[in-house]
Amino acid sequence: MSGNVTRLVLAARALRALADGFVAVLLPAYLLALGFGQLEVGLLSTVTLFGSAMATLAVGRWGHRFALRRLLLAAAVLMVATGLGFATLSALWPLLVVAFFGPLNPSGGDVSVFLPLEHTVLAASAEAEVRTGLFARYSFLGSIFAALGALAAAVPDWLESRAGWPLIDALRAMFVAYAIIGATVWALYLRIPGPPVEANDARSSLGPSRGIVLKLAALFSVDSFAGGLVINALLALWLFERFGLSLTAAGAFFFWTGSLSAVSQLAAPALARRIGLVNTMVFTHIPSSLCLIAAAFAPSMESALGLLLARSLLSQMDVPARSAFVMSVVTPVERPAAASFTAVPRSLASTLGPSLAGALFAAGLMSAPLVACGLLKIAYDLALFAEFRKVKPRS
């Protein structure tokens, strides 16, 4: 039964990533087409991430009162409503409301309320020795399908040039597609059986592992704040504004960045077995940050894209290792709370970055968010290594 649950969660993850992949690229283009500026793009991204953080916090605080399956179904319903809301609304304030309550994801990774719920399901369905590999599959599917989704960002250009659609209508159609994918995810979650996924009771709170979880949450917050400065939607905006990249070209670029991230994540379990989870996180992350800083000063589009592609080959290798590390340094009963309490500060911290980056873009400081992101991530990696390099997993 656990194998069937795992397949359903992985299939849902793949579909959500497909939708996230094209939304992250199309969101800034859609807002610009509606007449908004760089600051509004950053603001809406911030509100989106802040809403996801609040939803994740609610799951961590009160989620034990409900079955995980019910929470997953509710999140999928919100995904449908979000897609339909963005497809039909044009004014900023209604869009901000939809962005706050919905699981729209303008970033390259998964920062939505789905993440701690699906992580808890996966952790319960796998033994310790295969858990890193399972999280690597989860991250791999997320990256590869997000890459395929990025290719779909070329659809509005095609509909405009070949079918004669107004660009704004073509962009709205993609949000309808997002809603349809949400309905499909809901159907997958509906097939998840009761036990063991339903076993989500009041004991699911932090106990003996509270100290280590709080330290991890604090460090992850620094990493997420830095990442919020260069989420995919803002990186796409940077490419649009600095190099005049088209939607089709941007979609192709994010396809390759996602593909490289996906391939690299397959190597994470083998690397973690050889050098350890913490070393895997740190020793792959620092070079990727250096590539990001270098891209900020690249003299040409080709060199900037090359550095960003190199960054993508390394920047996500820490994701399965991080997920496995969190799940393995706490007791089994603490896992739902640990997943939520490490995800919430990350989500909250990431909400600050997009508005700041949007303001810096609007002020003409186009390279500043990339440089700040790289420097902060390097500081996070060094602190993580110093604090946790000797910590051994419980199971």
PAKOLMAR-265287 format. One record per residue: residue in one letter; x, y, z of N, C-alpha, C, CB in turn. Coordinates in steps of 0.2 Angstrom, whole numbers, plus 5000, padded with zeros to 4 digits. Glycine has a CB too. Example, Ala and Ser with C-alpha at 12.3 -4.5 7.8 and 13.67 -1.06 7.14 Angstrom:
% PAKOLMAR-265287
A506649725039506249785039506649845039505749785045S506449895035506849955036506450005039507049975029
//
This chain:
% PAKOLMAR-265287
M500449945000500050005000500450065000499550005006S501050065004501450125004501750144997502050115009G501950094993502150104986501650144982502350034983N501050124983500450154979500450224981499850114980V500450244988500450304990501050354988500450304998T501550324988502150354985502050374978502850314986R501850324974501750344967501250404966501550284963L500750404970500250454969500550524971499650434973V500850524976501250584978501750614973501550574985L502150564970502550584965502250604959503050524964A501750574957501350594951501050664952500750544949A500750684958500550744960501050794960500150744966R501650784962502250824963502450844955502850794966A502450794951502650804944502150854941502650744940L501450844942501050894938501050964941500250864939R501150964948501151034951501751074948501151024959A502351034948502951064945502851084938503551014946L502451044934502351064927501951134927501951014923A501451144931501151204931501551264934500551194936D501951244939502351304942502851324937502751274949G503151274933503651294928503451344923503851234924F502851344921502651394916502351454919502151374911V502051454925501851504929502351554931501451484935A502951524933503551564936503751614930504051524938V503751584924504051624918503551674916504251574912L502851654916502351694913502051744918501751644911L502151734924501851784929502151854928502051764936P502751864927502951934926502751964919503751944926A502751924914502551944908501751964908502651884902Y501351924912500651934912500552004916500351874916L500952014921500852074925501052134921501152074932L501552124917501752184913501252194907502452164910A500952144905500452144900499852184902500252084897L499652174909499152204912499252274914498952164918G499852304913500052374914500452384920499452414914F500552334924500952344930501752344929500852284935G502052374934502752384933503152334937502952454935Q503852344937504352294941504152294948505052314940L503952344951503852344958503252304960503652414961E502652304956502052264957502252194956501552284952V502652174951502852104950503152084957503352094945G503652124960503952104966503452094972504552144968L502952144972502452144977502052084977502052204977L501852064971501352014970501751944972501052004963S502351944970502751884972502851874979503451884969T502951934983502951934990502351914993503152004993V501751934991501151914994501051844993500551964991T501151814987501051744986501451704990501351734978L502151724991502551684996502351685003503251704995F502051745005501851765012501251715013501751835013G500751715009500151675009500351605010499751685004S500851575006501051505007501351495014501551495001A501751545016502051535023501451535028502551595024M500951575028500451575033500051505032499951635032A499951485026499651415026500051365029499451405018T500651365027501151315030501151315038501851315027L501151375040501151385048500551355051501251465049A499951365047499351345050499351265050498751365045V499651235045499651165045500151135050499951135038G500651175052501051155057500751165064501751195057R500351215065500051225071499351185072499851295072W498951185067498351145068498251085064497751195067G498751075059498651015054498450955057499151015050H498750935064498650875067497950855068499050875073R497550905068496850895069496450865063496450955071F496750865057496450845051496850785048496350905046A496550745044496950695040497350725035496450645037L497950705034498350735028498050735022499050695028R497650675020497250675014496850735013496950605013R496450745018495950805018496350875017495550805024L496950885020497250945019497550945012497850945024L497750895009498050895002497450904997498350825001L496850874998496350894994496150964994495750844996A496150995000495951065001496451114997495951085008A497151094998497651134994497551124987498351104996A497351064984497251064977496651104975497050984975V496151104979495551154977495751224977494951144983L496151244981496451314981496851324975496851324987M497151274972497551274966497151294960497951214965V496551254960496051264955495751344955495451214955A495551364961495351424962495851484960495051434969T496451474962496951524960497051524952497651494963G497051474949497151474942496551514938497151404939L495951494941495351534938495351604940494751494940G495551624946495651694948496051734944495851694955F496651704943497151744938496951744931497851714939A496551704929496251704922495751754921496051634920T495351774926494851814925494851884928494251784928L495351894933495451964936496052004933495551954944S495952064933496452114930496752164935496152144924A496352184940496552234945497052204950495852264949L497452254953497952224957497752194963498452284958W497252234967497052214973496752144973496552264977P496252134969495952064968496552004967495452054963L496952024963497551974961497951964967497952004955L498052014971498452004978498051964982498552074981V497451964983497051924987497051854985496251944987V496951844978497051774976497751744977496851774968A498251784976498951764977499051744984499451824975F498751784989498851764996498551704998498551825000F497951684996497651624998497851564994496851634998G498051574988498251524983498951494984498051544976P499051434981499751404981500151424975499651334982L500051474972500451494966501151504968500151564963N501551474964502251474966502751504960502451394966P502951564962503351604957504051594958503251674958S504251544962504951524963505151464959505151514971G505851454960506051394956505951324960506851394955G505951334967505751274971505051274973506251274977D504951224977504251214980504151244987504051144980V503851304987503751334994503051334996504051404993S502651294993501951304994501751255000501551274988V501151255002500851215008500851145006500151235010F500951125000500951054998501651025001500951044990L502151065001502751035003502850995009503351085003P502651025015502750985021502250925022502551035027L501650935018501150885018501450825014500450905015E501650835008501950775004502550745007502050804997H502950795010503550765014503450715019504050825016T502850735023502650695029502450625026502150725033V502050625021501850565018502350525015501350575012L502850555012503450515009503850485015503850555005A503950525020504450505026504150445029504550555031A503450435029503050385032503050325028502350405034S503250325022503150275017503850245015502850295011A504350265018505050245017505450225023505450295012E505850175022506350165028506950215027506650095028A507350225033507850275033508350265027508250265040E508550205026509050185021508950205014509350115021V508250215012508050235006507750305005507550185003R507750335011507350395011507650455007507250425019T508350455007508650505003508550494996509450505005G508550434994508450414987507750434985508550344985L507250424989506550444988506450514987506050414993F506750554992506750624991507050654985507050664998A507650614983507950634977507450624971508550594976R507050574971506550564966506050614966506250494966Y505850634972505350684972505650754970505150694980S506250764971506550834969506650824962507150844973F506950764959507050764952506450774948507350694951L505850744950505250744946505050824946504750704949G505150854952504950924953505350964948505050954960S505950954947506450994943506250984936507150984945I506250914934506150894927505550924924506250824926F504950914928504350934925504251014926503750904930A504551044930504651114930504951144924504951144937A505451104922505851124916505351114910506451074915L505051064910504551054904504051104904504250984904G503751124910503351174911503551244908503051184918A504251254909504551314907504451324899505251324909L504551264896504451264889503751284886504651194886A503351264891502651284889502551364889502151254894A502951394892502951474892502951504885503551504896A503151464880503151484873502451484870503651444869V502051444873501351434870500951504869500951394875P501051554874500651614872500951654866500751664878D501651654865501951674859501651644853502751674859W501651574853501351534847500651554846501451464849L500251554851499551574850499451644847499151574857E499851694849499851764846500051764839500251804851S500651724837500851734831500551684826501651724831R500351624828500051574823499351574823500351514825A499051584829498251584829497951654830498051544835G498351704830498051774830497751794837497551774825W497851754842497651774849497951834851497651714854P497551884855497851934858498351904864497351984861L498951934865499351904870499051894877499951954870I498651944879498351944885497851884886497952004887D497551864881497051814881497451744881496651814875A498051744877498451684877498751674884499051694872L498951724888499251724894498651694899499551784897R498051724899497551704903497351624902496851744901A497451604896497351534894497751484898497351514887M498351514899498851474903498651464910499551504903F498351514913498151504920497451464920497951574923V497151454915496551404915496851334915496151414909A497451334911497751264911498051244918498351264906Y498251304922498451294929497951264933498751354931A497351284932496751264936496551194934496151314934I496651174928496451104926496951054929496451104918I497651074929498151034932497951024939498851064931G497751084943497551074950496951024951497351144952A496451024946495950974947496150904946495350994941T496650894942496950824941497350804947497450824935V497750854950498050844956497550824962498450904959W497050854962496450834967496250764966495850884966A496150744960495950674958496450624960495850674951L497050644960497650594962497550594970498350624960Y497550644973497550644981496850604983497550714983L496350604979495750574981495850494981495150594976R496350474978496450404978496950384983496850384971I497250424987497650404993497150374998497950464996P497350315000496950285005496950315012497150205006G496650285017496650315024497250295027496050285028P497350245031498050235034498550215029497950175039P499150225030499450255036499450335035500150235037V499250365029499350435028498850475033499150455021E498350445035497850475040498150475047497150435040A498650445048498850445055499250505057499350385056N498850555058499150625059498850655065499050675053D499050635071498650655077499050705081498550595081A498750715087498950775091499650765094498550785097R499950705093500650695096501150725091500750615097S500950745085501350765080501650835081501050765073S502050845086502250905088503050895090501850935094L503350955090504050945092504150925099504451015090G504650885101504850865107505550865108504550795109P505950805109506650805110507050835105506850735111S506750845099507150875093507050945092507050835087R506750975097506551045096507151095095506151075102G507651085098508251125098508551125091508751105103I508651065088508951055082508551085076509150985081V507851075077507451095072507451175072506651075073L507451205078507451275078508051305075507351305085K508651275076509251295073509251295065509851255076L508951235063508951225056508451275053508651155054A507851285056507451335054507751405053506751335058A508151425058508451485057508951495052508851505064L509351445051509751445045509451435038510251385046F508951395038508551395032508251455030508051335032S508051495035507751565034508251605030507551595040V508851605032509351645028509451625021510051645032D509451565020509451535013508851555009509551465013S508251555012507651565009507551645007507051545012F507851685012507751755011508251775005508051795017A508851745004509251754999508951724992509951715000G508651664993508351644987507751684984508051574988G507351714989506851764987507051814983506451784993L507651834983507951894979507951874972508551914982V508051814970508151784963507651724962508851774962I507051734964506551674962506451674954505851684965N506251624952506251614944505851674941505951554942A505251694944504851754941505351814940504251764945L505751834946506151894946506751884941506351904953L507051814941507551804936507351814929507851734938A506751794928506451804921506351874920505751764920L506151914925506051984924506752014922505752014930W507251994926507952024925508152004918508451984930L508051944915508251934908507851974903508151854907F507151984905506752024900507052094900506052024902E507152124906507352194906508052204904507252214913R508552164906509252174904509452154897509752134909F509152094895509452074888508852064883509652004889G508252084885507652084880507452014878507852124874L507551964882507451904881506651894879507651854886S506451854874505751844873505551784877505751824865L504851774877504551724881504751654879503751734881T504851644873505051584870505751564872504951584862A506151614871506851604873506951594881507351664871A506551634885506551624892506351554894506151674895G505751534891505551464892506051414891504951454888A506451414885506951374883507551374888507251384876F507651434891508251434896508051404902508351514897F507451414905507151384911507051314910506551424913F506951284904506951214903507651184904506751204896W508151214902508851194903509051194910509251224898T508851254913509051254920508751204924508851324923G508051194923507751144927507951074925506951144925S508151064919508450994917509050984920508450994909L509551034920510151024924510051014931510551084923S509651044934509451034941509250964943508951084944A508750944938508450874939509050824939507950864934V509450824934509950774933510450774939510350794926S510650834941511050844947510750814953511250914948Q510150814954509850784960509850714960509150814961L509850684954509950604954510650584957509850584947A511150634957511750614960511850624967512350654956A511350664970511350684977511350624982510750724979P510950574981510950514986511650484986510450464984A511950464980512650434980513150484983512850414973L513150544982513550594985513550594992513550664982A512850594994512750595002512950535005511950605003R512950475002513150415005513950415006512950355001R514250455001514950455001515250505006515250464994I514950565006515250625010514850645015515450685005G514150625016513750645021513250695018514150675027L512650705022512150745020512350825020511550735024V512650835026512850915027513350935022513050925034N513850885021514350905016514050915009514950855016T513650865007513250875001512950945000512750815000M512550965005512251025005512751085004511851035011V513251085007513751145007514151145001514151145014F514551085000515051084995514751094988515451024995T514151084987513851094980513551164980513351044979H513351194985512951254986513451314985512551264992I514051314988514451374987514651384980515051364992P514851334976515051354969514451384965515351294966S513851354966513351384963513151454964512651344964S513351474971513251544973513751594969513251554980L514351564969514851604965514751614958515551564966C514351564955514151574948513651624947513951504945L513151634952512651684952512951754952512151664958I513451764957513751824958514151844951514251824964A514451794948514751814942514351834936515251754940A513751794936513251814931512951884931512651764932A512951914938512751984938513152034935512651994946F513852014934514252054931514452034924514852064935A514151984921514251954914514252014909513851894913P514652014904514652074899514152054894515352084897S513951994893513451974887512951934890513851944881M512451924886511851874887512151804887511351884882E512551794882512851724882513251704888513251714876S513651744890514051724896513651724903514651774897A513151774903512651764909512251704909512151824909L511951684903511551624903512051564904511251614896G512651564902513151504903513251504911513751514900L513351554914513451554921512851534925513751624924L512251554923511651534926511551454925511051574924L511751434919511651364918512151324923511751344911A512751344923513151314928512951314935513851344928R512651364937512351374944511851324945512051444945S511351314939510851264940511051194941510351274934L511651174938511951114939512051094946512551104934L512151144950512351134957511851154962513051164958S511451204961511151244966510551194969510751304963Q510351144966509751104969509951044972509251094964M510651024972510850964974510750954982511550944973D510651014985510551014992509850994994510751074995V509351004989508650994991508550924994508251004985P508650874990508450804993508850795000508650744988A509550815000509950805006509650845012510650825004R509450905011509150945016508450905019508951015014S508050885014507450855016507550795020506950835010A508050745018508150685021508550705028508650645017F508950755028509250775035508750795040509750825033V508250835038507750855043507350795045507350905040M507150755041506750695043507150645047506450655036S507850645046508250595050508450615056508750565045V508450675058508750705064508150715069509150765063V507550695068507050695072506750635073506450755070T506350625079505950555080505450555075505750555087P505150495073504650485068504050525070504450415068V503850525076503250565078503250635077503050545085E503850665077504050735076504050755069504650755079R504050715064504150725057503650775054504150665053P503050775055502550825052502750895055501850805054A502850895061502950965064503650985062502950955072A504150945061504750965059504750985052505350905060A504450955048504350975041504051045040503950925037S503451055044503151115044503551175047502451115048F503851165053504251215057504851235053504351195064T505151185049505751215045505551245039506151155043A504951225036504651255030504351325031504151215027V504051335037503751405038504251465038503351395045P504751455043505251515043505551525036505751505048R505651465032505951475025505451515021506051405022S504851495021504351535017504251605019503651495018L504251615026504151685028504751725026504051685036A505351695027505951735025505951755017506551695027S505751705013505751715006505251765004505651645003T504751785008504251835006504551905006503651835011L505151915009505451985010505851995003505851985016G506051945000506551954995506251984989506851894993P505651964986505451984980505252054979504851944978S504952084985504752154985505452194985504352174991L505952174989506552214989506952204982507052184994A506852154979507252144973506852184967507252074970G506152184968505752224963505952304964505052214964A506052324970506252394972506952414969506152414979L507352364970508052374967508052374959508552314970F507652334956507552334949507352404947507152274946A506752424950506452484948506952544949505852494953A507452544954507852594955508452594951508152594963G508452544946509052534941509652494944509252604940L509552464950510152424953509952344951510152424960M510052334944509852264941510252214944509852274934S510952224946511352164948511352154955512052184946A511052204959511152204966510752134969510852264969P510152124967509852064970510251994969509152054967L510551984963510951924962511551924966511151924954V511951984967512551984971512351964978512852044970A511852004981511551994988511351924989511052044990C511051894984510851824985511451774986510351804979G511951784981512551744981512851744988512951754976L512951804990513351814996513051785003513551894997L512351805003511951775009511951695009511251805009K511951665003511951595003512551565005511751574995I513151595003513751575005513851575013514351615002A513551635016513651645023513151585026513351715025Y512651575023512151515026512551445026511551515022D512851435020513251375019513751365024513551365012L514151415026514751415030514451405038515151475030A513851435039513551425046513351355047513051485047L512951335042512751265042513251215043512351245036F513851225039514351175040514651175047514851185035A514751235050515051245056514651215062515151315058E513951225061513451195066513351125066512851235066F513251095060512951025059513450975056512351035055R514050995055514450945051514550875056515150975050K514550885062514650825066513950795069515050845072V513450815067512750795069512650725065512150845068K512450675069512250615065511550605065512650555069P511250575060510550555059510350505064510350535052R509650515067509450465072509250405068508750495075S508950405062508750345059508750355052508050315062
//
